[in-house]
Amino acid sequence: MASSLTKDSVRPGTPGSEKTFFGHPRGLATLFMTEMWERFSYYGMRALLPLYLVAPGGLNMNAGTATAIYSVYLSLVYLLTMPGGWFGDRVWGPRKTVAVAGGVIMLGHLTLALPTSGTFFAGLGLVAIGSGLLKANISTMVGQLYDGPNDPRRDGGFTIFYMGINLGAFVAPLVIGTIGENVNWHLGFALAALGMAVGVTQFLIGSRHLAPHSSVVPKPLSAAEKTTTLRKAAFWAAVALVFYAIVGFSGHYTLNWILVPLTLLGVIIPILVLTRIKRDKELDRAEQSKMSAYIWFFVAAAVFWMIYDQGGSTLSIFADSSAENSVLGWSFPVSWYQSVNPVIIMALAPVFASLWLALARRGKEPSTVVKFAFGLILVGASFFLFLAPLAIADGGHKAAALWLVAIYFVQTCGELLLSPVGLSVTTKMAPVKYASQMMGVWFLAVTAGDATTGLLSIAGVDLNKTGIVALEATLAVVAGIAVWMYRKKVKELMGDVH
């Protein structure tokens, strides 16, 4: 166990070798709390977002527009992890980037808390930018606390860090959701800002316990690169400003002028990034083969996230209008459903980890491909299960809350099969040239999935209709079966990666 290590078991000078946080470097406590409060603010606001968009006391939008906005917002958060990582590597270093990111997120939530619709989308944009900057760099700093990849405490440290994510995600809807729904929407958004303020404050106070090289810019931009980057950024900003000024002053502006380009970017950029890596002539034959296999995982993950992330939009909007949100006569806010996933993850993640270890000892652990296949099948099964409460609602009745809990349970089991495995296989299959970029590529699968949901909503597709839900469920199950049928081919392409 990591907590049984003594001071003498690490080299002198190892960052944080005082080890006062569950046997780990003290800096882990700082990063744990930062991530917990950031996730508290993120998931709290996210639980309120679709409900606020459709509420008569909110923006009073239709379900399709609300789902599109929610999906575009999620796709942006993950799309921006790549430039967020670039800032950490080339401009500010991880520590400064995380500190600035926290401030941007806090400002975004404060902007959302203003009781005017005009500032709402600016607030969403700020939260997305800050989240992209923070998400890409805070995990890097966790790794920097340890004495290289072989430090025996490293995996345990990331496990504790992961628990901070889920703890924040679990508590947030219970606190922010309750205040937002039952007291005042904007007060709920303000609470999210307060949570991030606490996170930033303790990060700044506790940053002295972080690894010294977390302040170092690994590959700083040269003067020429800075000039070129600023010129390009200024050019595209000017193009966007002029374009939207023309559209606005001509009287043709609608919300779709923002939503459509962003959703298209969410689909096109992942394709372009994968194509660029796959066609890179500097990759050797083995790396090219692994990238061919990785495309299977990427597409499968995009299909998975397209359905999974509707748990916060399609399912939430359905629960708001068509579910009996009570258990044994005790009513609860709709946003509380968003706490189901993190509490199931905290309960089942150790079970799944133990199961894989037990099967591995017997030589029976399923391969990565098989886990992916069953993850897809499970997320498809969750939407087949969704057909039951849809049918109940079509009959003029309210669906029981336990139907929705069952859907979230099945989806979470699928997540535990696919998400950790996807993170692991991404690091294993990354070409040497793109080793530091591939984690951003993995997050682009989330971007592609959420952007697809956004495009469907913008096109007027009602995602709460039985036919569409059945079609999405079938797509996921068929994709899972296809991955399983071609598992031997994919494993051959993976080469020495298991």
Residue pairs with C-beta under 8 A, 6 or more apart in sequence:
1 23
1 156
2 22
2 23
2 24
2 152
2 153
2 156
2 157
3 22
3 23
4 23
5 19
5 23
5 152
5 153
7 17
7 18
7 19
10 17
10 19
10 147
10 151
11 17
11 147
14 25
14 146
14 147
15 25
15 27
15 144
15 145
15 146
15 210
15 211
15 212
16 24
16 25
16 26
16 27
16 28
16 145
16 209
16 210
16 211
17 25
18 25
18 26
19 25
19 26
20 26
20 29
21 28
21 29
21 32
21 160
22 28
22 160
23 153
23 156
24 145
24 153
24 156
24 157
24 160
25 145
25 146
25 157
25 209
26 206
26 209
27 141
27 145
27 206
27 209
27 210
27 211
28 142
28 145
28 157
28 160
28 161
29 206
29 209
30 202
30 203
30 206
30 207
30 209
30 210
31 138
31 141
31 142
31 145
31 161
31 164
31 210
32 160
32 161
32 163
32 164
33 164
33 199
33 202
33 203
33 206
34 98
34 102
34 138
34 199
34 200
34 202
34 203
35 138
35 161
35 164
35 165
35 168
35 199
36 164
36 165
36 167
36 168
36 199
37 168
37 195
37 196
37 198
37 199
37 202
38 102
38 105
38 131
38 134
38 138
38 168
38 196
38 199
39 164
39 165
39 166
39 167
39 168
39 169
39 172
40 168
40 169
40 171
40 172
40 175
40 176
40 192
40 195
40 196
40 199
41 105
41 106
41 109
41 172
41 176
41 192
41 193
41 195
41 196
41 199
42 105
42 127
42 131
42 168
42 169
42 172
42 192
43 168
43 169
43 172
43 173
43 338
43 342
44 172
44 173
44 175
44 176
44 177
44 180
44 188
44 191
44 192
44 195
45 109
45 112
45 127
45 176
45 188
45 189
45 192
46 74
46 312
46 338
47 172
47 173
47 176
47 177
47 180
47 312
47 316
47 335
47 338
48 176
48 177
48 180
48 181
48 185
48 188
48 189
48 335
49 69
49 70
49 73
49 312
50 66
50 67
50 70
50 312
50 313
50 316
50 317
51 58
51 180
51 181
51 316
51 317
51 320
51 334
51 335
52 58
52 59
52 180
52 185
53 59
53 61
53 65
53 66
53 69
53 70
54 60
54 61
54 62
54 63
54 66
54 317
54 320
55 185
57 185
58 185
59 117
59 120
61 69
63 317
63 462
63 463
63 464
64 457
64 458
64 460
64 461
64 462
64 463
65 255
65 457
66 313
66 317
67 310
67 313
67 314
67 317
67 453
67 454
67 457
67 463
68 259
68 263
68 454
68 457
68 458
69 124
69 255
69 259
70 312
70 313
71 263
71 309
71 313
71 450
71 451
71 453
71 454
71 457
72 259
72 262
72 263
72 266
72 450
72 451
72 454
73 124
73 127
73 128
74 309
74 312
74 446
74 450
75 262
75 263
75 266
75 446
75 447
75 448
75 449
75 450
75 451
75 454
76 125
76 128
76 132
76 262
76 266
76 447
77 127
77 128
77 131
77 132
77 135
78 132
78 443
78 444
78 446
78 447
78 450
79 132
79 265
79 266
79 269
79 443
79 444
79 447
80 128
80 129
80 131
80 132
80 133
81 132
81 135
81 136
81 439
81 440
81 443
82 132
82 136
82 273
82 437
82 440
82 441
82 443
82 444
83 132
84 97
84 101
84 132
84 133
84 134
84 135
84 136
84 137
85 136
85 137
85 436
85 437
85 439
85 440
87 97
87 133
87 136
87 137
88 94
88 97
88 133
88 136
88 137
88 140
88 218
89 217
89 218
89 219
89 436
90 217
90 218
90 219
90 220
90 221
90 225
91 97
91 217
91 220
91 221
92 100
92 217
93 214
93 215
93 216
93 217
93 218
94 137
94 138
94 140
94 141
94 144
94 214
95 141
95 207
95 210
95 214
95 215
96 215
97 133
97 134
97 136
97 137
98 133
98 134
98 137
98 138
98 141
98 203
99 200
99 203
99 204
99 207
100 133
101 130
101 131
101 132
101 133
101 134
101 137
102 130
102 134
102 196
102 199
102 200
102 203
103 130
103 200
104 126
104 127
104 129
104 130
104 133
105 126
105 127
105 130
105 131
105 134
105 196
106 130
106 193
106 196
106 197
106 200
107 126
107 130
108 123
108 124
108 125
108 126
108 127
108 128
108 129
108 130
109 123
109 127
109 189
109 190
109 192
109 193
109 196
110 123
110 189
110 190
110 193
111 119
111 120
111 122
111 123
111 126
112 119
112 120
112 123
112 124
112 127
112 186
112 189
112 192
112 193
113 123
113 186
113 187
113 189
113 190
113 193
114 120
114 123
114 186
115 186
121 258
123 189
135 443
136 439
136 440
139 158
139 161
140 214
141 210
141 211
141 214
142 157
142 158
142 161
143 154
143 158
144 210
144 211
144 213
144 214
145 157
145 210
145 211
146 153
146 154
146 157
162 349
163 346
165 342
166 342
166 343
166 345
166 346
167 342
167 346
169 338
169 339
169 341
169 342
170 339
170 342
170 343
170 346
171 339
172 192
172 195
172 338
172 339
173 333
173 335
173 336
173 337
173 338
173 339
174 336
174 339
175 191
176 188
176 191
176 192
176 195
176 335
177 188
177 333
177 334
177 335
177 336
177 338
178 333
178 335
178 336
179 187
179 188
179 191
180 187
180 188
180 189
180 191
180 335
181 188
181 333
181 334
181 335
182 333
221 229
244 253
244 257
247 253
247 257
256 458
259 454
259 458
260 458
262 451
262 454
263 451
263 454
263 455
263 458
264 451
264 455
265 451
266 447
266 448
266 450
266 451
266 454
267 448
267 451
267 452
267 455
269 444
269 447
270 298
270 302
270 441
270 444
270 445
270 447
270 448
271 448
273 441
273 444
274 291
274 295
274 298
274 441
274 444
277 283
277 291
277 431
277 434
277 441
278 288
278 291
278 292
278 295
280 431
280 433
282 433
283 291
283 431
283 433
286 495
286 496
287 431
287 432
289 493
289 494
289 495
290 429
290 431
290 493
290 494
290 495
290 497
291 429
291 431
292 493
293 429
293 490
293 491
293 493
293 494
294 425
294 426
294 429
296 369
296 483
296 486
296 490
296 493
297 368
297 372
297 422
297 425
297 426
298 441
298 442
298 444
298 445
299 479
300 372
300 373
300 375
300 376
300 418
300 479
300 480
300 483
301 372
301 418
301 422
301 442
301 445
301 446
301 449
302 445
302 446
302 448
302 449
302 452
303 376
303 449
303 475
303 476
303 479
304 375
304 376
304 379
304 414
304 418
304 449
304 476
305 445
305 446
305 448
305 449
305 450
306 448
306 449
306 450
306 452
306 453
306 472
307 379
307 380
307 382
307 383
307 411
307 449
307 472
307 473
307 476
308 379
308 411
308 414
308 415
308 449
309 446
309 449
309 450
309 453
310 453
310 463
311 337
311 338
311 341
311 407
311 408
311 411
312 338
313 453
313 463
314 463
314 464
315 337
315 386
315 404
315 407
315 408
316 334
316 335
316 337
316 338
317 464
318 389
318 390
318 393
318 399
318 404
318 464
319 325
319 334
319 337
319 401
319 404
320 334
322 389
322 393
322 398
322 399
323 334
323 389
323 393
323 398
323 399
323 400
323 401
323 403
323 404
324 398
324 399
324 400
324 401
325 331
325 332
325 333
325 334
325 401
326 332
326 401
327 401
327 402
337 404
337 405
337 408
340 405
340 408
340 409
340 412
341 408
341 411
341 412
341 415
344 408
344 409
344 412
344 413
345 412
345 415
345 416
348 412
348 413
348 416
349 416
352 416
352 417
356 365
359 365
359 366
366 374
367 487
367 491
367 498
368 421
368 424
368 425
368 494
368 497
368 498
369 483
369 484
369 487
369 490
369 491
370 484
370 487
371 417
371 418
371 421
372 417
372 418
372 421
372 422
372 480
372 483
373 480
373 481
373 483
373 484
373 487
374 414
374 417
374 480
374 484
375 414
375 415
375 417
375 418
375 419
375 421
375 480
376 414
376 418
376 476
376 477
376 479
376 480
376 483
377 414
377 476
377 477
377 480
377 481
378 410
378 411
378 413
378 414
378 417
379 410
379 411
379 414
379 415
379 418
379 476
380 472
380 473
380 474
380 475
380 476
380 477
380 478
380 479
380 480
381 410
381 473
381 477
382 407
382 408
382 410
382 411
382 414
382 473
383 407
383 469
383 470
383 472
383 473
383 476
384 470
384 473
384 477
385 403
385 406
385 407
385 410
386 407
386 469
386 473
387 466
387 469
387 470
387 473
388 399
388 403
389 399
389 400
389 403
389 404
390 399
390 464
390 465
390 466
390 469
391 466
392 398
392 399
392 400
392 403
393 399
394 466
422 442
422 445
423 439
423 442
425 497
426 438
426 439
426 441
426 442
427 438
427 439
428 497
429 438
429 494
429 497
430 437
430 438
431 438
434 441
453 463
456 463
456 468
457 463
461 468
462 468
463 469
463 472
483 490
